[in-house]
Amino acid sequence: MASQAADPGPGDPETDSPAPLSADLRTDTRRVIPGHHDVVVAEAARVIGGPSGAHAAIGRSRHWTPIRVLFLLALCTLALGWFGKAGCLQQEAVVTGPDGATTLELDRSDQRQFTDLCYSDVIALYGAERLDKGAFPYRTYWFEDDGNGETIKRYMEYPVITGMYMYVVAKGAQAWSWAMEHWGVPGALESVLFFDLAALGLVLFWLVTIWATALTARARIWAAWVAAVSPLVIVHAFTNFDAIATAMLAVAMLCWARRRPWLAGVFIGLGAAAKFYPVLLLVVLFLLCLRSGRLRTFAQTAIAAVVTWLVVNLPILTLYPRGWYEFFRLNSERGADSDSLLRLAAKAVGTTWDVPILNIVSFGLMILLVIGIAVLALAAPTRPRVAQLMFLLVAGFLLLNKVWSPQYSLWLVPLAVLAIPHTRLLLAWMAVDALVWIPRMSLYIDPSRRWLPQEWFTAIIVIRALFVIVLCVIVIWQILRPEEDLMRRDGEGNILDDPAGGVLDGASDRIGAHRPRVAPNGVPLPTG
């Protein structure tokens, strides 16, 4: 590594560099080095010789930059995720006629998709959403039993960006199948091709999530390594299409951190058109901008978000209103999911939820959550960071909502590494959350073959909820005691306000501040 000192000139064997010094001798002294501050990384670094030395030139590598290393870690984790789903891509020859003719089908013998823990909505939705028919989503409909003996008319159940992504990937799989038949290119079942092409796109979306999260962390760019190697990514990166929304939200937060509110709004709108939860960032930004008197900047973001969402949705809404509304209809009519705490609460008292009452209770709890976060945002002695409030809001939404599908936990991963710089705690939560998949898959296996009783699933759901609650308590504690928030310090010990705050970073408070804003060392922060 190049020396950090100036060239002393030739002839001094004790100070001469063994190689010509770089023309640029700057080092990134403000970057937080995980090998120096993270116990987990410091222990793992022993395999490669230990943490970087005191005189290492940080930030000058042309090849192994942090982003490239993070991409490598993420790709290794995503590869494990793909292999975890590969069991459900196995094919078998099935006899289809008296003449012994066979056709290839997915191997579902012995409930493979559940016993091998490889189930993926991506595979199932190719046929369930009629994508295999080549018809356009939101226009195409079909009839199915609603479970109560009635037949209902169904459409594509996903928001527009996710639905159109599925449609484009399906067309790609069908084109590949055509090329296989006519040109002899290697191929497979269309459903397998659909999964592989969809997974390739989801890989790119998750890499965008890692990239944007790392850059948003600024001095703590390496914090994103926890998201890159998360056990939740191994289990759920390809369970559904949630990586699209995580990428949009992560880029929106990066744009806000880079003081580009209009562009942040564009990506919030795109994220809300893929999965509705990114719109929660508008709630967080409103509260923080209200406290700092930056409502004009917030208005730019909100307007851009609404306009973008309308531009994406209006064509489908205008042409196929029934199909467009299916996402909202389905979510309003579905009951409490088996993973939700509301379902466990009803089961504990020996009852079941009436759906209209359940919707009112869930909505009411969400209103109370927003009110509580608003009080915290306006009354905290130091203005909370964007990532802190966003984590609390999304985590509270999952805890109080009537649906917590297993892959929804991916939403929290990039937010958690920006809000909570405690590696061991984050990895412990992610491991427990990933393990939920095992007893959940057991629920779908025939009772005579089921390997775990229902009580195991209930227990791990409660443990996961307790972990998330503990994370929320830590975030609230560090909001009230900012001197304990490690994200407010860089590698030199300098005091930071909010690295992801954008126009909020270093801004003065206009309302809601009952005490002067203080830095982690107790010194009042500059205003303006």
LINBEL-V379514 format. One record per run of one state. SS is the DSSP state (@ for helix, = for strand, . for the rest). FROM is the first residue (numbers start at 1). TO is the last residue. If there is no record, write none. Layout:
ss: [SS | SS]
from: [FROM | FROM]
to: [TO | TO]
//
This chain:
ss: [. | @ | . | @ | . | @ | . | = | . | = | . | @ | . | @ | . | @ | . | = | . | = | . | @ | . | @ | . | @ | . | @ | . | @ | . | @ | . | @ | . | @ | . | @ | . | @ | . | @ | . | @ | . | @ | . | @ | . | @ | . | @ | = | . | = | . | @ | . | = | . | = | .]
from: [1 | 34 | 38 | 39 | 49 | 66 | 90 | 91 | 96 | 102 | 107 | 109 | 116 | 121 | 129 | 131 | 134 | 142 | 146 | 151 | 155 | 160 | 184 | 190 | 229 | 231 | 237 | 242 | 258 | 261 | 273 | 276 | 293 | 295 | 320 | 321 | 334 | 341 | 349 | 355 | 380 | 386 | 401 | 406 | 420 | 423 | 443 | 454 | 481 | 482 | 485 | 486 | 489 | 490 | 495 | 496 | 502 | 505 | 518 | 519 | 524 | 525]
to: [33 | 37 | 38 | 48 | 65 | 89 | 90 | 95 | 101 | 106 | 108 | 115 | 120 | 128 | 130 | 133 | 141 | 145 | 150 | 154 | 159 | 183 | 189 | 228 | 230 | 236 | 241 | 257 | 260 | 272 | 275 | 292 | 294 | 319 | 320 | 333 | 340 | 348 | 354 | 379 | 385 | 400 | 405 | 419 | 422 | 442 | 453 | 480 | 481 | 484 | 485 | 488 | 489 | 494 | 495 | 501 | 504 | 517 | 518 | 523 | 524 | 528]
//
